């Protein structure tokens, strides 16, 4: 049935595109709306060639010509958020009213720091970041390209309040304000990523090269996304249309010396009279990483590849985009077993085996394939109202291999199919009111296709309806809304080795959520924010019905079908200060979670540990918890040394149970206090051939985590550490055009041996020679990245 639905959606979309193809060869004779103007320097009046004018709600971009002039044809009438940007200038973010042939000029001011942006996460329509009451951070494509880690989330982890739970360099998942796993929703091009997020060693299935922009919302956001976003949202955008009548291509490659990682990426994107597309492909391969305590960390190698893109049509009535991707990753799993000399070993492999030095993952390993296709639509009417609608299909296949004698036969195989859907009606802006009503949800089916089954086969149906509105009164923006969700879960009879493993059951869960907040401009430089919100998270299938050994965690997990939904009540404050010399943000928060779900040891009648399949048994349970913390950033850029930036990012979270668990009231998986300090020199336009040149030195201070969850020996204390990093890069110009981007970086200059508190390898077995427990993180690592851009203008 799902294949038929998918085929029908693609066929209807293809017929629609063919039917609209004729207008692509000539302009509309009399467009109802158009926009033209000139972008200039506010002080001198000089034109700003190649300035970018963007309309996020319409997914329309255009670049100014050599005279600073721009023209957009076939614009729908209405009021829209616009962003105008140029290197070395502060972006203009505001609204433009389109009414027939419209003329709008923009004057930009020189600025050494960019403090504003347009965001689409957690709001019903694109909104100026300054006017959102919730805390959202934006990582641009330039910032992502300058990242020097081994994966996509390494750049995200530098945002205050955000950490990553890792199992080696290739497996990572976000944790926001102490909440991870199913408590953070990951979006990719508007589609909620569904791929067994409950698993400890299950990462997100998106490659770093395809990401063009990431928005990170911190705090409960269930109002827009339904269940699970009690920690926040990670919105990764990979397909952003290029300016009209332009074709762009990129070739890039990257190298890491520590684990011999090699990566490559290529894409071509175009927009010809509204018909637009993007096609990309990437590949990455790495050997085992090293550090000075463990040497070569056996089986930390991985390989991945990804292809994707979209086909779209942007016209006066709106747009329709068909998005697709196919991610394939093969990852080795580090067990941490050692021989009598302290060297890492794996069962079934002998010293001297040639494959121990290669890049192909050994046993145990996992292979993850994630296919996605989605149809994203926006229909605009003459009165300025809009209807947005999206339907998507995902298939996540996760195979886990653990038998050396049968390396191609998975011991566990989860096959998850998900249909996502959403629709919303957006009223035209009237008297400062911006209002939307909508619904979204998903239909999900999971099957076990191997002998072992940790969770049962199940079906899930989820639907929710919401209303959201904002009102601007002078210098105050009020935002708020309500939502109701209903979820039905049907667990099926599931066999293991021909015997009954899981009995069928049904469960229905419903919940209300809501939020209200404000953003108050106290002056042009100072903004105060406050928000109160309620979110919720329905228990996942592992928490409801798990029954088996969770490989790599050394736990036999048992679910509880009587678990209730988690309810999160959050209170956030924020202060933004942006002056000529200083940029400051301070964000304290408090989060009370009723029915927080965790696991505790299952005891026998005599009070001893219950053992099942030779490992300790744990059962999921719940009680109330609370989290509070503080995030802050400070950027000092003193005049006249505008090129110099002294940047600091601080984050601290404390989480606790209302009642101690086995003598400990600390929540698990809470990242320690962190201060990231960076001294950075930037020369956006001063150097003729080297634009956007930067050089930086970074000090990453991580405090010891002594407030850990010690109940049942679940966690241990983690010593603090300080890492020094450095990097430089530039866009290379000659002949007046950008020819290349070069990025060079070194992480952990001092080759410090350290363990992140949220690293699962920290709990690997003890080294019998040194007495050190676990495996340490990556040592010194050099990164080099080269990007070659190509642009063609079509007249």
Residue pairs with C-beta under 8 A, 6 or more apart in sequence:
2 393
2 417
2 419
2 445
5 393
5 419
6 373
6 393
9 373
9 375
9 391
9 393
10 322
10 373
13 320
13 322
13 375
16 313
16 320
17 275
17 311
17 313
17 320
20 313
20 315
21 275
23 273
23 274
23 315
24 272
24 273
24 274
24 275
25 273
27 73
27 273
28 73
28 74
28 316
31 73
31 74
31 75
31 316
32 76
32 77
32 100
32 316
32 382
33 74
33 75
33 76
33 77
33 98
33 99
33 100
33 101
33 102
33 316
34 71
34 72
34 73
34 74
34 75
34 98
34 100
34 101
34 102
35 71
35 72
35 75
35 96
35 98
35 102
35 103
35 104
36 69
36 70
36 71
36 72
36 101
36 102
36 103
36 104
37 69
37 70
37 103
37 104
37 105
37 106
38 47
38 64
38 67
38 68
38 69
38 70
38 105
38 106
39 47
39 48
39 51
39 53
39 64
39 68
39 70
39 84
39 86
39 105
39 106
39 107
39 108
40 46
40 47
40 48
40 68
40 105
40 106
40 107
40 108
41 47
41 48
41 89
41 107
41 108
41 110
42 107
42 108
42 109
42 110
43 109
43 110
46 68
47 64
47 66
47 67
47 68
47 69
48 64
48 68
48 86
48 89
48 108
49 64
49 65
49 66
49 67
49 68
50 63
50 64
50 86
51 63
51 64
51 68
51 70
51 84
51 85
51 86
51 106
51 108
52 61
52 62
52 63
52 64
52 83
52 84
52 85
52 86
52 243
53 61
53 62
53 63
53 64
53 70
53 72
53 82
53 83
53 84
53 106
54 60
54 61
54 82
54 83
54 84
54 85
54 118
55 61
55 72
55 80
55 81
55 82
56 81
56 83
56 118
56 120
56 126
57 80
57 81
57 125
57 126
57 378
57 386
58 75
58 76
58 80
58 314
58 318
58 319
58 378
58 380
59 240
59 241
59 312
59 314
59 319
59 321
59 378
60 72
60 75
60 241
60 244
60 314
60 319
61 240
61 241
61 242
61 243
61 244
62 70
62 71
62 72
62 243
62 244
63 70
63 243
63 246
64 70
72 244
73 244
74 274
74 314
74 315
74 316
75 98
75 102
75 316
76 98
76 316
76 317
76 318
76 380
76 381
76 382
76 384
77 98
77 99
77 100
77 382
77 383
77 384
78 97
78 98
78 380
78 383
78 384
78 385
78 386
78 428
79 95
79 96
79 97
79 98
79 384
79 428
79 429
80 95
80 96
80 98
81 93
81 94
81 95
81 118
81 125
81 126
81 127
81 128
82 92
82 93
82 94
82 95
82 96
83 91
83 92
83 93
83 117
83 118
84 91
84 92
84 93
84 106
84 108
85 91
85 92
85 108
86 108
87 684
87 685
87 691
87 692
88 110
88 111
88 112
88 684
88 685
89 108
89 109
89 110
89 111
90 108
90 109
90 110
90 111
90 114
90 115
90 116
91 108
91 114
91 116
91 117
92 106
92 107
92 108
93 116
93 117
93 118
93 128
93 129
93 130
94 128
95 429
96 102
96 104
112 637
112 642
112 643
112 645
112 682
113 578
113 583
113 635
113 637
113 645
115 130
115 576
115 578
115 583
116 128
116 129
116 130
117 128
117 129
117 138
118 126
118 127
118 128
118 129
119 126
119 127
119 128
119 129
119 132
119 136
119 138
119 215
120 126
120 127
120 215
120 235
121 136
121 187
121 215
121 216
121 217
121 221
121 233
121 235
122 132
122 134
122 136
122 217
122 221
122 223
122 224
122 233
123 132
123 224
123 468
123 470
123 479
124 224
124 424
124 426
124 434
124 435
124 436
124 438
124 468
124 470
124 481
125 386
125 426
125 434
125 436
127 470
129 136
129 138
130 519
130 521
130 527
130 576
131 470
131 472
131 477
131 519
132 479
132 519
132 529
133 477
133 479
133 517
133 518
133 519
133 529
133 530
133 531
133 572
133 574
134 217
134 218
134 219
134 221
134 515
134 517
134 529
134 531
134 533
134 572
135 161
135 217
135 218
135 219
135 529
135 572
135 574
135 587
135 589
135 631
136 215
136 216
136 217
136 218
137 159
137 160
137 162
137 215
137 216
137 218
138 213
138 214
138 215
138 216
139 155
139 156
139 159
139 213
139 214
139 215
139 216
140 213
141 211
141 212
141 213
142 692
143 155
144 152
144 155
144 208
144 211
144 212
144 213
144 214
145 741
145 743
145 785
145 787
146 694
146 727
146 729
146 743
146 745
147 154
147 155
147 208
148 154
148 725
148 727
148 743
148 745
148 746
148 747
148 781
148 783
149 155
149 157
149 747
150 169
150 170
150 256
150 259
150 261
150 286
150 289
150 778
150 781
151 169
151 170
151 172
151 208
152 172
152 204
152 206
152 207
152 208
152 211
152 236
153 164
153 172
153 173
153 174
153 204
154 164
154 172
155 208
155 214
156 162
156 164
156 174
156 214
156 216
156 234
157 163
157 164
158 649
158 676
159 216
159 649
160 587
160 631
160 632
160 633
160 649
160 650
160 651
161 176
161 177
161 218
161 587
161 629
161 631
161 651
161 653
162 174
162 175
162 176
162 216
162 218
162 651
163 174
163 175
163 671
163 758
164 172
164 173
164 174
164 175
164 758
165 172
165 173
165 174
165 175
165 180
165 181
165 200
165 669
165 758
165 760
166 172
166 756
166 758
166 759
166 760
166 761
167 200
167 201
167 203
167 333
167 334
167 552
167 759
167 760
167 761
168 289
168 297
168 300
168 302
168 331
168 332
168 333
168 334
168 761
169 259
169 286
169 289
169 300
169 302
169 778
170 203
170 286
170 300
170 302
170 304
170 329
170 331
171 201
171 202
171 203
171 331
172 203
172 204
173 180
173 181
173 184
173 197
173 202
173 203
173 204
174 180
174 184
174 186
174 204
174 232
174 234
175 184
175 231
175 669
175 671
175 758
176 183
176 184
176 216
176 218
176 219
176 231
176 232
176 234
177 218
177 219
177 231
177 232
177 589
177 591
177 627
177 629
177 653
178 231
178 627
178 629
178 653
178 655
178 667
178 669
178 670
178 671
179 230
179 231
179 232
179 627
180 231
180 669
181 197
181 198
182 197
182 198
182 228
182 537
182 540
183 228
183 229
183 230
183 231
183 537
183 566
184 228
184 229
184 231
184 232
184 233
184 234
185 192
185 193
185 221
185 225
185 228
185 229
185 232
185 233
185 234
186 192
186 193
186 197
186 204
186 206
186 233
186 234
186 236
187 193
187 225
187 233
187 234
187 235
187 236
188 206
188 236
188 237
188 238
188 325
188 372
189 236
189 237
189 238
189 239
189 310
189 323
189 374
189 376
190 323
190 374
190 376
190 390
191 323
191 372
191 374
191 390
191 392
191 394
191 420
192 225
192 420
192 442
193 204
193 205
193 206
193 394
194 394
194 396
194 416
194 418
194 420
194 442
194 444
195 202
195 204
195 205
195 368
195 370
195 394
195 396
195 398
195 416
196 202
196 396
196 398
196 414
196 416
197 540
198 540
198 541
198 542
198 543
199 542
199 550
200 550
200 552
200 553
200 760
201 333
201 366
201 551
201 552
201 760
202 368
202 398
203 368
204 234
205 327
205 329
205 368
205 370
205 396
206 236
206 238
206 306
206 327
207 282
207 284
207 304
207 306
207 327
209 252
209 263
209 265
209 280
209 282
209 284
209 306
210 238
210 265
210 267
210 280
210 282
210 306
210 308
210 325
211 236
211 237
211 238
212 237
212 238
212 239
212 240
213 236
213 237
213 240
214 234
214 235
214 236
214 237
215 233
215 234
215 235
215 237
216 232
216 233
216 234
216 235
217 229
217 232
217 233
217 234
217 235
218 232
218 587
218 589
218 631
219 231
219 232
219 531
219 533
219 570
219 572
219 589
219 591
220 229
220 230
220 231
220 232
220 513
220 515
220 533
220 534
220 535
220 568
220 570
220 591
221 229
221 232
221 233
221 533
221 535
222 228
222 229
222 230
222 483
222 485
222 513
222 534
222 535
222 536
222 537
222 568
223 466
223 468
223 481
223 482
223 483
223 513
223 514
223 515
223 533
223 535
224 466
224 468
224 483
225 233
225 440
226 440
226 441
226 462
226 464
226 483
226 485
227 462
227 464
227 485
227 487
227 511
227 536
227 537
227 538
227 565
228 537
228 538
229 535
229 537
230 535
230 536
230 537
230 566
230 568
230 591
230 593
238 280
238 308
238 325
239 278
239 308
239 309
239 310
239 321
239 323
241 269
241 271
241 276
241 278
241 312
241 314
242 248
242 269
242 270
242 271
242 276
242 278
243 271
244 271
244 272
244 273
244 274
245 271
245 272
245 273
245 793
245 794
245 795
246 270
246 271
246 791
246 792
246 793
246 794
247 268
247 269
247 270
247 271
247 272
247 791
247 792
247 794
248 268
248 269
248 270
248 789
248 790
248 791
248 792
249 266
249 267
249 268
249 269
249 789
249 790
249 791
250 265
250 266
250 267
250 787
250 788
250 789
250 790
251 265
251 266
251 787
251 788
251 790
252 264
252 265
252 266
252 785
252 786
252 787
252 788
253 262
253 263
253 264
253 265
253 785
253 786
254 261
254 262
254 263
254 264
254 783
254 784
254 785
254 786
255 261
255 262
255 263
255 783
255 784
255 785
256 286
256 781
256 782
256 783
257 781
257 782
257 783
258 289
258 290
258 778
258 779
258 780
258 781
258 782
259 286
259 287
259 288
259 289
259 290
259 300
259 301
259 778
259 781
260 286
260 287
260 359
261 284
261 285
261 286
261 287
262 284
262 285
262 286
263 282
263 283
263 284
263 285
264 282
264 283
264 284
265 280
265 281
265 282
266 280
266 281
266 282
267 278
267 279
267 280
267 281
267 309
268 278
268 279
268 280
269 276
269 277
269 278
269 279
270 276
270 277
270 794
271 314
272 794
274 313
274 314
274 315
275 312
275 313
276 311
276 312
276 313
276 314
277 309
277 310
277 311
277 312
278 309
278 310
279 308
279 309
280 306
280 307
280 308
280 309
281 305
281 306
281 307
281 308
282 305
282 306
282 307
283 304
283 305
283 306
284 302
284 303
284 304
284 305
285 302
285 303
285 304
285 359
286 301
286 302
286 303
286 359
287 301
287 357
287 358
287 359
288 296
288 297
288 298
288 299
288 300
288 301
289 296
289 297
289 300
289 778
289 779
289 781
290 296
290 297
290 778
290 779
291 297
291 751
291 753
291 776
291 777
291 778
291 779
292 751
292 753
292 779
293 753
293 767
293 770
293 772
293 776
294 344
294 767
294 775
294 776
295 343
295 344
296 344
297 334
297 344
297 761
297 775
298 334
298 344
298 345
298 346
298 356
298 362
299 332
299 333
299 334
299 335
299 346
299 361
299 362
299 364
299 365
300 332
300 334
301 332
301 358
301 359
301 360
301 361
301 362
302 329
302 330
302 331
302 332
302 361
303 329
303 330
303 359
303 360
303 361
304 327
304 328
304 329
304 330
304 331
305 327
305 328
305 329
306 325
306 326
306 327
306 328
307 325
307 326
308 323
308 324
308 325
308 326
308 327
308 372
309 323
309 324
309 325
310 321
310 322
310 323
310 324
311 321
311 322
312 319
312 320
312 321
312 322
313 319
313 320
313 321
316 380
317 379
317 380
318 377
318 378
318 379
318 380
318 386
319 376
319 377
319 378
320 375
320 376
320 377
320 378
321 375
321 376
321 377
322 373
322 374
322 375
322 376
323 372
323 373
323 374
323 375
323 376
323 392
324 372
324 373
324 374
325 370
325 371
325 372
326 369
326 370
326 371
326 372
327 368
327 369
327 370
327 371
328 367
328 368
328 369
328 370
329 367
329 368
329 369
330 361
330 365
330 366
330 367
331 361
331 365
331 366
331 367
331 368
332 361
332 362
332 364
332 365
333 364
333 365
333 366
333 552
334 344
334 761
334 764
334 775
335 346
335 364
335 552
335 764
336 344
336 761
336 764
336 765
336 774
336 775
337 344
337 345
337 346
337 347
337 765
338 344
338 345
338 765
338 767
338 768
339 345
340 768
341 769
342 767
342 768
342 769
342 770
344 775
345 351
346 362
346 363
347 404
348 363
348 404
348 405
349 355
349 356
349 362
349 404
355 362
356 362
363 401
363 402
363 403
363 404
363 407
364 400
364 401
364 402
364 551
364 552
365 400
365 401
366 398
366 399
366 400
366 401
367 398
367 399
367 401
367 410
368 396
368 397
368 398
368 399
369 395
369 396
369 397
370 394
370 395
370 396
370 397
371 394
371 395
372 392
372 393
372 394
372 395
373 392
373 393
374 390
374 391
374 392
374 393
374 420
375 390
375 391
375 392
376 390
377 387
377 388
377 389
377 390
378 386
378 387
378 388
379 386
379 387
379 388
379 389
380 386
381 387
383 428
384 428
384 429
385 425
385 426
385 427
385 428
386 425
386 426
387 423
387 424
387 425
387 426
388 422
388 423
388 424
388 426
388 438
389 422
389 423
389 424
390 420
390 421
390 422
390 423
391 419
391 420
391 421
392 419
392 420
392 421
393 417
393 418
393 419
393 420
394 416
394 417
394 418
394 420
395 415
395 416
395 417
395 418
396 414
396 415
396 416
396 417
396 418
397 413
397 414
397 415
397 416
398 412
398 413
398 414
398 416
399 410
399 412
399 413
399 450
400 410
400 411
400 412
400 413
400 551
401 407
401 408
401 409
401 410
401 411
402 411
402 551
403 409
403 411
409 450
410 449
410 450
411 450
411 451
411 452
411 551
412 448
412 450
412 452
412 453
412 454
412 551
413 448
413 449
413 450
414 446
414 447
414 448
414 449
414 455
415 446
415 447
415 448
415 449
416 444
416 445
416 446
416 447
417 444
417 445
417 446
418 442
418 443
418 444
418 445
419 442
419 443
419 444
420 440
420 441
420 442
421 440
421 441
421 442
422 438
422 439
422 440
422 441
423 438
423 439
423 440
424 436
424 437
424 438
424 439
425 436
425 437
425 438
426 434
426 435
426 436
427 433
427 434
427 435
427 436
432 471
432 472
432 473
433 469
433 470
433 471
434 469
434 470
434 471
435 467
435 468
435 469
435 470
436 467
436 468
436 469
437 465
437 466
437 467
438 465
438 466
439 463
439 464
439 465
439 466
440 463
440 464
441 461
441 462
441 463
441 464
441 485
442 460
442 461
442 462
443 459
443 460
443 461
443 462
444 458
444 459
444 460
444 461
444 462
445 458
445 459
445 460
446 455
446 457
446 458
446 459
446 541
447 457
448 455
448 456
448 457
448 494
451 496
451 497
452 496
452 548
453 494
453 496
453 501
453 502
453 548
454 542
454 546
454 547
454 548
454 549
454 550
454 557
455 502
455 541
455 542
455 545
455 546
455 547
455 559
456 491
456 492
456 493
456 494
456 501
456 502
456 541
456 545
456 547
457 491
457 492
457 493
457 494
457 502
458 489
458 490
458 491
458 492
458 541
458 545
459 489
459 490
459 492
460 487
460 488
460 489
460 490
460 541
461 487
461 488
462 485
462 486
462 487
462 488
463 485
463 486
464 483
464 484
464 485
464 486
465 483
465 484
466 481
466 482
466 483
466 484
467 481
467 482
467 483
468 479
468 480
468 481
469 479
469 480
469 481
470 477
470 478
470 479
471 477
471 478
472 478
475 520
475 521
475 522
476 518
476 519
476 520
476 521
477 518
477 519
477 520
478 516
478 517
478 518
479 515
479 516
479 517
479 518
479 519
479 531
480 514
480 515
480 516
480 517
481 514
481 515
482 512
482 513
482 514
483 512
483 513
483 514
484 510
484 511
484 512
484 513
485 510
485 511
485 513
485 536
486 508
486 509
486 510
487 508
487 509
487 510
487 538
488 506
488 507
488 508
489 506
489 507
489 508
489 509
489 541
489 544
490 504
490 505
490 506
491 502
491 503
491 504
491 505
491 506
491 507
491 541
491 544
491 545
491 561
492 502
492 504
493 500
493 502
493 503
493 504
494 500
494 501
494 502
495 501
501 547
501 548
502 545
502 547
505 545
505 561
507 544
507 561
509 538
509 539
509 565
511 536
511 538
511 565
511 567
512 534
513 533
513 534
513 535
513 536
514 533
514 534
515 531
515 532
515 533
515 534
516 531
516 532
516 533
517 529
517 530
517 531
517 532
517 533
517 572
518 529
518 530
518 531
519 527
519 528
519 529
520 527
520 528
520 529
521 527
522 528
525 577
525 578
525 579
526 575
526 576
526 577
527 574
527 575
527 576
528 574
528 575
528 576
529 572
529 573
529 574
529 575
529 576
530 572
530 573
530 574
531 570
531 571
531 572
532 570
532 571
532 572
533 569
533 570
533 572
534 567
534 568
534 569
534 570
535 567
535 568
535 570
536 565
536 566
536 567
536 568
537 565
537 566
537 568
538 565
539 563
539 564
539 565
539 566
539 597
539 620
541 559
542 557
542 559
542 620
543 559
543 560
543 563
543 597
543 620
544 559
544 560
544 561
544 563
544 620
545 559
545 561
546 557
546 558
546 559
546 620
547 557
547 558
547 559
548 556
548 557
548 613
549 555
549 556
549 557
549 612
549 613
549 615
550 556
550 557
552 760
553 760
554 615
554 616
555 599
555 615
555 616
555 617
555 618
556 611
556 612
556 613
556 615
556 616
556 617
556 618
557 599
557 617
557 618
557 619
557 620
558 602
558 617
558 618
558 619
558 620
559 619
559 620
560 619
560 620
560 621
563 595
563 597
563 620
563 621
563 622
564 595
564 622
565 595
566 593
566 594
566 595
566 596
566 597
566 622
567 593
567 594
567 595
568 591
568 592
568 593
568 594
569 591
569 592
569 593
569 594
570 589
570 590
570 591
570 592
571 589
571 590
571 591
572 587
572 588
572 589
573 587
573 588
573 589
574 585
574 586
574 587
575 584
575 585
575 586
575 587
576 584
576 585
577 583
577 584
577 585
578 584
580 639
581 636
581 637
581 638
581 639
582 634
582 635
582 636
582 637
583 633
583 634
583 635
583 637
584 632
584 633
584 634
584 635
585 631
585 632
585 633
586 630
586 631
586 632
587 630
587 631
587 632
588 628
588 629
588 630
589 628
589 629
589 630
589 631
590 626
590 627
590 628
591 626
591 627
591 628
592 624
592 625
592 626
593 624
593 625
593 626
593 627
594 624
595 622
595 623
595 624
596 622
596 623
596 624
596 625
596 657
596 667
597 620
597 621
597 622
598 620
598 621
598 622
598 661
598 667
598 668
599 618
599 619
599 620
599 621
600 618
600 619
600 621
600 661
600 662
600 711
600 712
601 609
601 610
601 616
601 617
601 618
601 619
601 662
601 712
602 609
602 610
602 617
602 618
602 619
603 609
603 610
604 610
609 616
609 617
610 616
610 617
611 617
616 712
618 712
623 657
623 658
623 659
623 661
624 657
624 658
625 655
625 656
625 657
625 658
625 667
626 655
626 656
626 658
627 653
627 654
627 655
627 656
627 667
628 653
628 654
629 651
629 652
629 653
629 654
630 650
630 651
630 652
631 650
631 651
631 652
632 648
632 649
632 650
632 651
633 647
633 648
633 649
633 650
634 647
634 648
635 645
635 646
635 647
635 648
636 645
636 646
636 647
637 644
637 645
637 646
638 644
643 681
643 682
643 683
643 686
644 679
644 680
644 681
645 678
645 679
645 680
645 681
645 682
646 677
646 678
646 679
646 680
647 677
647 678
647 679
647 680
648 675
648 676
648 677
648 678
649 674
649 675
649 676
650 673
650 674
650 675
650 676
651 671
651 673
651 674
652 673
652 674
653 670
653 671
654 670
654 707
655 666
655 667
655 670
656 665
656 666
656 667
657 665
657 666
657 667
658 665
659 665
660 711
661 709
661 711
661 712
662 710
662 711
662 712
663 710
663 711
664 708
664 709
664 710
664 711
666 707
666 708
666 709
666 710
667 709
668 708
668 709
668 714
668 715
669 709
669 715
669 758
670 705
670 707
670 708
670 709
670 757
671 705
671 757
671 758
672 702
672 703
672 704
672 705
672 718
672 720
672 757
673 702
673 703
674 700
674 701
674 702
674 703
675 701
676 698
676 699
676 700
676 701
677 698
677 699
677 700
677 701
678 696
678 697
678 698
678 699
679 696
679 697
679 698
680 694
680 695
680 696
680 697
681 694
681 695
681 696
682 692
682 693
682 694
683 690
683 691
683 692
683 693
683 694
684 691
684 692
684 693
685 691
687 693
687 730
688 733
689 732
689 733
689 734
690 730
690 731
690 732
690 733
691 730
691 731
691 733
691 738
692 729
692 730
692 731
693 728
693 729
693 730
693 731
694 727
694 728
694 729
694 730
695 727
695 728
696 726
696 727
696 728
697 724
697 725
697 726
698 724
698 725
698 726
698 727
699 722
699 723
699 724
699 725
700 722
700 723
700 724
700 725
701 720
701 722
702 720
702 721
702 722
702 723
702 754
702 756
703 720
704 717
704 718
704 719
704 720
705 717
705 718
705 757
706 717
708 715
708 716
708 717
708 718
708 757
709 715
710 716
715 757
716 762
716 763
716 773
718 755
718 756
718 757
718 762
719 754
719 755
721 752
721 754
722 752
723 747
723 748
723 749
723 750
723 752
723 754
724 748
724 749
724 750
725 745
725 746
725 747
725 748
725 749
726 745
726 746
726 749
727 743
727 744
727 745
727 746
727 783
728 743
728 744
728 745
729 741
729 742
729 743
729 744
729 745
729 785
730 741
730 742
731 738
731 740
731 741
732 738
732 739
732 740
732 741
732 742
733 739
737 791
738 789
739 788
739 789
740 786
740 787
740 788
740 789
741 785
741 786
741 787
741 789
742 785
742 786
742 787
743 783
743 784
743 785
743 786
743 787
744 782
744 783
744 784
744 785
745 782
745 783
746 780
746 781
746 782
746 783
747 778
747 780
747 781
747 783
748 778
748 779
748 780
748 781
749 780
750 780
751 779
751 780
752 779
753 776
753 779
754 776
754 777
755 761
755 762
755 774
755 775
755 776
755 777
756 762
756 777
759 774
759 777
761 774
761 775
761 776
761 777
762 773
762 774
762 775
763 773
763 774
764 773
764 774
764 775
765 773
765 774
766 772
766 773
766 774
767 773
